[in-house]
Amino acid sequence: MKKTLLSLALAASMGLASGLASAETRITYKSAKSTSSYYQMAVQIAEAMKAGSDGDIIVTVEESQGSVQNVMEVRARGGDYVFTTPPVLVRLAQGGKAMFEGKSDPKFNDIRALFPIPSLTMHFVMSEDSGVTDFSGMEGKTILLGKGSFGAREGEKYLKLFGLEGKVDLAEVELSNAVAALKNGQIDGFVTAGSFPAPNVIEAAASTGVKVISLNDDQIAQTKRTRLVIPAGTYAGQSEDIVTTSLPVVAYTTTAMDDDAAYELTKTFWEQKGDMGNAAPWWNGVDKGLMGNITGKIHPGALRYYKEAGFELTPEQQ
């Protein structure tokens, strides 16, 4: 009898353990370099998923060298893989174009969106002392673009588009030193791209006073980027909205992910977004309006949540 009871107890405990294991969803989240704001966001998402699911969703964050690598790894990953990238790179991968030319893979067609995260937002930051309030006023000024980043490449492109190529002095200073260089008058302004509010812009606005330049509708059209408004009051001394451009960024997975897992990930993200915003203001820029930045298909599990929650979706997303 004792042996029988012991066997039953062991069987019950094993069954319970098995049930707990099956209830737990483990996700690998591939984001960005560990020094970037997007890696910090990934850590925040991991913490939010654990808290919002009472420990049922466990997210492991992996460092990445960039969005192209994130997309490429789809070829070798399974149903637990979540990654971040601009939607445009997904389109290029599925079309075998640009950096994906000659590297096509059927698995690229299985990529599906989960939810938007903060966009890469362009900031053209000028010191108050410079007196610059628009792009034309940048002529003859010393500007820091940085090197190798999206913001540096985009900033250089805008200078060409708006007739400023060769008409500004480009500072040979690392972007990490932008605020200090602005304070000591070494530069008149700097260009940075990241989620807003951007930490270096917050520091510059609070310590020296800055003007973040807005783009007009014609300029935005020339850039072929997504229009984005940084609300008044985001930065110290900012009394008006800033109209600028952005590169949307989205969290993706593939059709290999279980529908229930995708549903829970998406639901938990939106339910925890308010708490994440209290801890880090860049999450406050994520709302239903960013759903329009998802240009491809949404995962069926995530679709279930969006329909339940009353989100407006396009036919292409479904």
N, C-alpha and C positions, 0 to 999 in steps of 0.2 A: 504493500500500500504506500509506504514511504517513497519507494522508488518510483511508483506511478505518479504520485503527487509532485515529486521532484522533476520528473520528465515533463509533466504538464506545465509546471512553473517555468522551466527552461524554454519550453516551446512558446509559452505566452510571452516571455521576455524577448525571445528572438523575433516573434511576430511584431511586438511593439517597436523594437529597434528597426525592423524592416520598414514598418509604417512610417516611423520618423524620418528614416533615410529617404524614402520615396517622396515625403512631403517637402523635403528641403531641396531648393533649386540653387544650383551652383553655376555662377556666370563668370566668364573671363571678359573683362572690360578693357579694351585696348584704346588708349587715349593719345598721349603726346609725350614730349620730353618731360622729365621729372621737374625741371625748373620752370615749366610754363604754367600759366593760369589754368589751362585745360586739364592738366594733370591734377591740380588742386580740385577742380570741378569733379573729376572722376572719383577722387577720394570722398568728396562730399556725397556723391551719388551712392557710393558703396555704403557709407554710413546711413544714409537715408533709407536705402533698401532694407538694410538689416533692422533698423528701428521701425520702419513702417510695416514690415512683415512679421514682426516679433521673432526675428531670427530665421525665418523660413527661406529668405533669399540671401545668399551669401555671394558677394561680388569680390573677385580678386582683380585688382588693378594692375595692368601691365604697361610699362613705359613703351613708347613708340618713337621712331625717328620722323614720323610724319604721316599725313593722311594717305599718301600713295601707298606706303607700306601697309597701312591698315586695310586698304581695299585688296591689295595683292594677297594678303594672308587668308582671305576668304577661300582661296583654292585648297588650303590644307586644313581648315578648321571645321569644327562640327557644330552641333546645335546649341552649344553653350557660349558661342562667340558673339560678343557685342562690340562694336567699334564706332568711332566717330570720324566723320569726313564731310566736306561740303558736298551737297547733292550733285554739283557739276562733275565731280570726279567719278561718281557712280555712273553718270551718263556716258562719260568718256570711256570708262572701263567696259561698259556693255556694248559700246560701239567700236571698241578696239582702236581708239584714236589717241593722238598726242602721246603722253608718256606710257600709254597702254598698247601702242601699236606693236603688233607682233607678239603680244602677250595675252591674247584673248583666252578666255576659259568659260565653259558653259556655266560654271558656278556663279559668275558675275551676274547672270540673269536671274539668279535666285535671291539677290540682295533685296531686303525689304526694310522699310523705315519703322522705327518705334516712336521716337519723340524728338522735338527740336531742343537744342541746347543754346546757350548764348552765342550770338553771331560774332564773327571777327569784324569789329567796327572801326572804321577809319577815323582818326583824330589828327587834324592839322592844328597844332598847338603853338600859338605865338605869344610872346611875353607882352604884357601891357605896355611896357616901356618902348616896344618896337612901334607901337601905334598901328599895327597891321590889323585890318578888319575883314579883308577879302583877299582872294588869290592875287589880284593885280598888285596889291600892296607888298607882296613878298619879293618883288623884283629888287635886286641889290642887297637882300638880306642873307644872313648866314643860317642855313637850315641843316638840321641833323636828320638824315634818313635811316641811318643804321646800315647793316649789311646782311644780305642773305635771307632775310625774313620776308614773309608775305607783305608786311607793312612797308618795308623798304622798296620792294619791287613795285607795289601798288603806288607808293608815293612818287617814285620816279616816273611811272606811267602818267600820273596826273599832271606833273610838271610839264611833260611833253604836250599832253592834250590841251593844256590851258596856256600854252605859249610861253612857258617859263624856262624851257630847256636852255642852259647856258647863261641864264639871267639871274640865277641865285648862286651863292657860294655854298657848296656842300661841305659840311664839317667832317673832319676825320676823327670822330669821337664815337665810342661805343654807345649804343642806345641806353645801356644800363647807367650811363653817366649823364643822361639827358637833363635831369632836373638840376644837378649840380652845375652843369655847363650853362643852363639857362639863368641860374641864380647869379653866377659870376660874370655874366655878360659875354661869355665865350660864343654863345649862339643866340640867335633871335627867336628861334622856334625849332620844334621837332615834330616828326611824323611818327605815329605809333598806331598799331592795329591790335585790337584785343577786345575782349568783352567789356561792356561798359557797366558801371563806372570803372575806368582803367586806373589801377593804383598809382602809376606814375603821373597821370593827369591830375588825380586827386591831390597828390603831394605838391605838384607845381602850382595848382590853383590856390592851395592853402598857404603856400610859403612865399610865392612871388607875385601872384596875380597873372592870369592868362586870358587870352581870347581864343576859343576854339572856333575855327572858321566853318561857316556853313556853305553848302553847295546849292546853287539854284537848279531848277528843273532841267535846264539845258545841259548843265555840267554833269548832272547825274546821268542823263541819257547818254552822254558821250562816254562815260566810264563803263556802261553796260553792266553795272552792278545794281544790287538791291537797295532801294531807298530805305533809310532808317532815321527815326527821330529820337534824339536824346532829350528827354524832357527837361524843361527849365528847372533849375535848382539841383540838378545832378551834381554839379561842381560848384565850389565856392565862387560867388560873384557872377554866376550864370543866371541872368534874369529872363532869358528867352530860350525857346527850344533851339537845339542845334540840328540842322538837317544835313545828314551825311550819307555815306554809302556803307554797305556791309557785304560780307560773304557769309551766307547762312551756313550753319553747321548742324548736323543731325546725327542722332544715335541710330545705328543700323544693326540688323542681324541678317539671317537668311531664312529661307523656308525650312531649313533643317531644324530650326527651333520649334519646340512644341507650342501649340496654340495657347494652352493654359499658362505656360511660362511667359510668353510674350504679353498676354493679358495682364498677369500679375505685375510684371515689370513696368508696364505702361501705367497701369492704375496706381501703383505705389509711387511712381515718379510724380504724377500730377497731384496726388494727395499730400506728398511731402514737400512739394515745391515751395509752399508758403514758409515752412520752417527753414528750408535751405536759404530762402531770401532774407530771413531775419539774421542768419549767420553770415551771409555773403550777398551784398546787394546786386551782384550781376545776375542772380536768378530772377530778380524782379523784372528784368527786361524780357523774360520768357512768358508768353501768354498765348491765348488761342490764335491771335493774329499771326504768330510765326508758323502756324500750320500750313499757311499758303506757300512757305518756302520749301516744303516737301514736294518735289516735282515728280517723284516716282511712286511706286506702289507701297502701301503700308501693309505690314504683316497682318494676316487674318486675325490673330489673337489680339493685336493692338486695335484693329478695326472694331472688334467687338466692344472694347472699352469705349472708344470714341463715339460709337453709336448709342451706347447706354448713357453716356455723359452729355449727349446732345451737341457734339462738335459738328460744325459744318465741314464737309469734305467734298473734294472735287471727284468727278467720275474717274479721272486718271489715277487718283490715289487709291481707289477701291478695286 
